[in-house]
Amino acid sequence: MGFSVVHVPRPVPLENAHPTATKIEALLIDVLYVVASFLSVADVIRLRQVSRFFHDFTFDREVWSNLYRTIKLPRPPGPYVKQSTRFLEHALVTSAKVDLQWPPTKTRQISWTTRVLAISHDDEYFSLIHGERLMVGGSSRVRCFDLRLSATAPSLVYKPQGEEIRFFTCVSTVTTDGETLTFAVCEQYGSSQAAGTV
């Protein structure tokens, strides 16, 4: 969206108005400022298409300052003197777009389930995989709890032979076919060996 600044002349004060001018003609621009402050951001943008006068009118700083003060959208603090008309308009247009898209997805009911898991003092590494499986690692083994099942007995995933697990994590990826792959990564030390990764 391109922006340009156009000066809209202020109305002549009533005391300086032409003798044949009516009060409505002299107050018209001020009335329009008040009306514009009740419009939505989209309505002010649409107002530009009505006529050349309204096109020029919607680029006036007073329009965006009043709207900035009255609109109920999250936005940066303002309006301040140093904030340009372009900044005020851009901030409100961006805020209105975010407001239309928020929340990003439809909210869904979250159900909570409490489980008691057999975790030992040796277990120090935990990795939750897609909210369905909990991988638990300690110095002597890696186990998997399937959280979708009501029975929470873990299955043994890995047990090092004569070595100690010093680090454990899980890494997941999705194949081009949409299949989820999960890798368990262990760093282990033997009593007389250097570090190794399984």
Secondary structure, 3 states (H helix, E strand, C coil): CCCCCCCCCCCCCHHHCCCCCCHHHHHHHHHHHHHHCCCCHHHHHHHCCCCHHHHHHCCCHHHHHHHHHHCCCCCCCCCCCCCCHHHHHHHHHHHHHHHHHCCCCCCCCCCCCCCCCCCCCCEEEEEEECCCEEEEEECCCEEEEECCCCCCCCEEEECCCCEEEEEEEEEEEECCCCCEEEEEEEEEEECCCCCEEC
